[in-house]
């Protein structure tokens, strides 16, 4: 696919070899992207792998190395960028980003552009996606049986109570109201804070989630935090943890949902995309709804200026900040330029719509155009999702959860 941005790269990096960092589970998806980039630019890419468990430490070790380091282009969570930048390991990309033809920097959602790519008013990374926890649920087991649409955690509790101890898929074994990740070193911490955010931050980012802005005391002793713990405990007790108290990771929860053993599921859009793409194979066509993570139901006399039309407060948690690419500041200029070109190649607005729709990319929408035109099935963005097995009605739902990322006055970034 030819785009204005990619044409600026043609034959510009002949003979340059770059070591590009990536996660092992992205290898199949990235293989074709790398080959196409090599053909376009003349560069050669050497793949440097990390696992999810070693990812952060691998980058940190390379940056702390006294030599130029082994990796030319670092894969990172956006929330790790400040620490890496403080170690003087990352190239300041501000000028290159401003001058890039066709990058359309301001098409990237503000919360992602400012929360994941920018540190101390300088751009240190190129975002590839934006991580916010979503909900996927079975509408045939919710609205179609008279249960409330799960907009608030009160609604969720009603659904969990209704399905407590019931056999959902007819195999003679009691199932679960929700598939909820509880394994150590998984996504449980991110889901916890995504839930807590709507209870603790009801008046925007000036209020904050982790500390009282006036006293700097942690919020963990507040009445709102106690309410969060109660909700979280209920979610855990109505999940596969009830029969596997060592914890259940998101991969196993995904499998259980696909086996029709759960009503509700929570995760990043990446894993949810793969489940929607497989809905026909799993016998769930016409039953899956995509929605924002539920929020706190505000009382009539409660100050919730950002509440939805249903009086539900949402404070989206940008967990991890999304995946970004950052350039090693200590390698040769040729390597830096080629590495940055590959990051631009992946973030290219003319092609990234396909990447965020691809079920094996695990990349989430990060640009306004990625979701703003999905209601029109004739757009390139919509056609990409439809080709990967989505239903037209699901595309009309996708902008709903995505829109919360745009609102800088309510978004929350992780401390990690």
ZIVEN-V53072 format. One record per run of one state. SS is the DSSP state (H for helix, E for strand, - for the rest). FROM is the first residue (numbers start at 0). TO is the last residue. If there is no record, write none. Layout:
# ZIVEN-V53072
<<SS,FROM,TO> <SS,FROM,TO>>
This chain:
# ZIVEN-V53072
<<-,0,2> <H,3,6> <-,7,15> <E,16,22> <H,23,40> <-,41,42> <E,43,49> <-,50,53> <H,54,63> <-,64,71> <E,72,76> <H,77,85> <-,86,88> <E,89,89> <-,90,92> <H,93,98> <-,99,103> <H,104,106> <E,107,107> <-,108,108> <H,109,114> <-,115,116> <E,117,118> <-,119,120> <E,121,122> <-,123,124> <E,125,126> <-,127,130> <E,131,137> <H,138,140> <-,141,141> <H,142,144> <-,145,150> <E,151,151> <H,152,161> <-,162,174> <E,175,178> <-,179,186> <H,187,199> <-,200,209> <E,210,210> <-,211,216> <E,217,217> <H,218,220> <-,221,221> <H,222,236> <-,237,238> <H,239,241> <-,242,248> <H,249,257> <-,258,260> <E,261,267> <H,268,276> <-,277,286> <E,287,291> <-,292,293> <E,294,296> <-,297,310> <E,311,312> <-,313,315> <E,316,317> <-,318,321> <E,322,327> <-,328,331> <H,332,346> <-,347,350> <H,351,356> <-,357,365> <E,366,366> <H,367,371> <-,372,378> <H,379,386> <-,387,390> <H,391,405> <-,406,410> <E,411,412> <-,413,415>>
